């Protein structure tokens, strides 16, 4: 049974989420403050964290960043206000995999969690092998990317995107294709989440992110991993 941490300071919303998670077969832990969530994380292991952004004291972004520092493969979903586009972007930069805007339906949230769980499970059963491209090595067994034999710190979404691009080296992949492959065909969010993650990846792997050498932009379409000569 997969375990989910729910961080939400509004008790009614938190209870609503907890009930629906348990109905759908998840074990759920709850926290009303960022401080409580980080204390739980010291004692408990969980697969997914659902984090509200707006909190008194330590906010959701800070919790997200700390959880991501301690666990690179955990799935993290941010709960954001519908009108706050920057909350979504900031959450992704803090290390979140996805976001759900308030108000939301329980079926939407559970679907997003299910999608993250499936990606985690696929990563767990990946067969040991390597894929090399230039200075990069994709280590399937270790579920990591290395550049010049130095591991790059990545979230599971970032790893999945680079893996998809490297496995299709030289091919132009549309934003919709990347969105469907990484977030699932039932994902209802914007393809902008692809662009945000690409920018974040470039900041980690490119020598000059403003003039990327490996992840090329195909204007009006998508992205391509540079094919080695």
Secondary structure as the mmCIF struct_conf table of DSSP 4:
data_model
#
loop_
_struct_conf.conf_type_id
_struct_conf.id
_struct_conf.beg_label_comp_id
_struct_conf.beg_label_asym_id
_struct_conf.beg_label_seq_id
_struct_conf.end_label_comp_id
_struct_conf.end_label_asym_id
_struct_conf.end_label_seq_id
STRN STRN1 UNK A 3 UNK A 7
BEND BEND1 UNK A 9 UNK A 10
HELX_RH_AL_P HELX_RH_AL_P1 UNK A 11 UNK A 23
TURN_TY1_P TURN_TY1_P1 UNK A 24 UNK A 25
STRN STRN2 UNK A 27 UNK A 31
BEND BEND2 UNK A 32 UNK A 33
HELX_RH_AL_P HELX_RH_AL_P2 UNK A 34 UNK A 43
BEND BEND3 UNK A 47 UNK A 47
STRN STRN3 UNK A 48 UNK A 52
BEND BEND4 UNK A 53 UNK A 53
BEND BEND5 UNK A 56 UNK A 58
HELX_RH_AL_P HELX_RH_AL_P3 UNK A 60 UNK A 70
BEND BEND6 UNK A 72 UNK A 73
STRN STRN4 UNK A 75 UNK A 81
TURN_TY1_P TURN_TY1_P2 UNK A 82 UNK A 83
HELX_RH_AL_P HELX_RH_AL_P4 UNK A 85 UNK A 93
TURN_TY1_P TURN_TY1_P3 UNK A 94 UNK A 95
BEND BEND7 UNK A 97 UNK A 97
STRN STRN5 UNK A 98 UNK A 102
BEND BEND8 UNK A 103 UNK A 103
HELX_RH_AL_P HELX_RH_AL_P5 UNK A 106 UNK A 124
TURN_TY1_P TURN_TY1_P4 UNK A 125 UNK A 125
HELX_LH_PP_P HELX_LH_PP_P1 UNK A 126 UNK A 127
BEND BEND9 UNK A 128 UNK A 128
STRN STRN6 UNK A 130 UNK A 133
TURN_TY1_P TURN_TY1_P5 UNK A 134 UNK A 135
STRN STRN7 UNK A 136 UNK A 139
TURN_TY1_P TURN_TY1_P6 UNK A 140 UNK A 143
STRN STRN8 UNK A 144 UNK A 147
TURN_TY1_P TURN_TY1_P7 UNK A 148 UNK A 149
STRN STRN9 UNK A 150 UNK A 151
HELX_RH_AL_P HELX_RH_AL_P6 UNK A 156 UNK A 167
TURN_TY1_P TURN_TY1_P8 UNK A 168 UNK A 170
STRN STRN10 UNK A 172 UNK A 174
HELX_RH_AL_P HELX_RH_AL_P7 UNK A 175 UNK A 183
TURN_TY1_P TURN_TY1_P9 UNK A 185 UNK A 186
BEND BEND10 UNK A 189 UNK A 189
TURN_TY1_P TURN_TY1_P10 UNK A 191 UNK A 191
HELX_RH_AL_P HELX_RH_AL_P8 UNK A 192 UNK A 205
BEND BEND11 UNK A 207 UNK A 208
HELX_RH_3T_P HELX_RH_3T_P1 UNK A 209 UNK A 211
BEND BEND12 UNK A 213 UNK A 214
STRN STRN11 UNK A 215 UNK A 218
TURN_TY1_P TURN_TY1_P11 UNK A 219 UNK A 221
STRN STRN12 UNK A 222 UNK A 225
HELX_LH_PP_P HELX_LH_PP_P2 UNK A 226 UNK A 228
#
